[in-house]
Amino acid sequence: MKVTGYIVVTVLVVVVFGSMIGLVGFHYPSVIQDEPLRNPQKVLRVEGTNIFMEGGAVIALDQVYASGLCNKLKQSGVQIEVEGARGEPVAIFARQDGWVCGTPWAQPIRIPLIPDRIYKNRRELVAVGVLVGGQPEGAANRSQPVRSGTNRTAVAAGSGRSP
């Protein structure tokens, strides 16, 4: 009975001391294949500096962003997220694949008890442009009315003022 007690105490001391100095680890990575885009929209095609969206929206990109966009769209599954309103600069986000480095979990003795949730993908700003045609579906500012000549005339007519 004494021998068993000594063995248990010795193992316990080695595990506790080993975890303090990094010899024993209790955490393990739990990689989650996530979708960081809140409202992804499908891109039909990219022609020059224009992006044509599935809902009919057209985004004119700045020349700086147009060159490397195709590779980023492929990583994102040809889906983007647009934030902004028509006629104003819009931010274009895409899902970018990440990778998980195993160094934080590289102990010689690992007892996988506690999962560390790691989100693999990230939402990244890939371009800036101007929305020139249509309104992207589910855009961040969609709840706000799009100002146009028709809207101003209707509002002005109701208030008794002339445009």
N, C-alpha and C positions, 0 to 999 in steps of 0.2 A: 504494500500500500504506500510506503514511503517513497519507493522508486517511482511510482506513478505520479505522485504529488510533485516530486522533483522534476520530472519530465514535463508536466503541465506548466509548472512555474517557469521552467527554462524556455519553453516554446512561447509562452505569453510574454516573457521579457524580451526575447528575440523579435517577436512580432511588433511589440510596442516600440522598442528601441529602433528596430529596422524601419518602421514607418516614419519615425522622426528624422532619420538620416537619409531617407529616400531609397532604402533597400527593399522595402515592402510597400506595395501600393494596393489600395482598396477600390480606387476609381477606375472606370473604363469608359471609352468613348461610345456614345450612342448617336450615330450620325443620322440626321433626319433630312430626307430629300424634300425640302420645302418649296413653296411657291411664294416668293417675296412680293410679287406684284399683287396689289389689291384689286385692280380691275384691268386684267390683260385684254388687249385688243389685237386682232390679227392684222398683219400687214400683207396686202396683196402683192405689191411690187414697189421697187425703188427705181426711179428713172432719173438719172443725173442727181440733182439736189432735191428732188421731190419724193415724198413718201405717200403712197396711195393706200388708204385704210379700207377695211372691209365695209364699214358703214358709210362710205362715200367721202370721208374727210380727206383733205389733201394738206400736207405739211411741207412747207418750203424750208429746207435746212440752210444753215450757214455753210459756206464752202468748206470751212475748217473741219466740220464733223462728217461730211459726206464720204470722205475717202475710206475710213475704217469701219463704217457702219455695217456693211454686209456681214463681216465676221461676227460682230456682236449680235446681229439679228439671228444668225444661225445658232449661236449658243443659247439664245433666248427662245428658241422654237418659233421664230418669226412672229413673236408677240411683243408688244410694247405697252407702256402705260403713259398717257399724255396728261400733263397738268397745265392748265391755263385756259384762256378763252380766245375766241376768234379775233384776229387783228392784233393781238398782243403776243409777245414772245411766250412760247410754250416750252416746258421742260419735257424731254423724252427719256423715260427710264426703261431699262431692260433687265431681265434676269441674267446674272453672270454666274457661271459655274465656279465654285470654289473648290478647295481641297483641304483635307484635314491632315495636319502633321501629327504624328504619333509620339513626338518627343515628350510631352507632358505625362504620358502614360508608360514611359520606358523604364520601369523598375525591373530588376532581375527577378523578383518574386511578386507575382500579381494574384490577388485574391479578388475577383470581380464581384463586388458587393454593391457599389454605389455608381449608378450611371451618370455620366456627364453628357447632357444633351447638347449636341453640336449641330447647328443649322448650316448645311453645306452651301446653299446658294445665297446670293445677296442681290439687292436692288441697287442698280448703279445708273447714274446719269450718263447717257451715251451721246446725247445731242441736244442742241437748242435750235429752235426754228420758229416759224410763224405759221399759224393755222390760216390757210388762205381759202379753203373750200370746205363747207360742211362743218359739223360739230362732232367731235369724237364721242362715241357712245359712253355714257357714264363718266364723263370728264369731271374733274374735281369741282369745277365752277358751273356745272350744268344747271344747278338749281337757280342760278342767277340768270335773268333774261339777257339775251344777246341784243345789244343795242344796234338798231338799224334805223334807216330813215322812216320806215313804216311805224316802228315803235314810237319814235319821237313825235311824229305827226299825230298819232292816236292819243298820246298823252297830252300833247299841246292842245288838241281839239277839245278834250274833256276839261281842261283847266281854264278855258276861255282865252288863252294866249295864242298868239300866232307863232309859227315856227321861225 
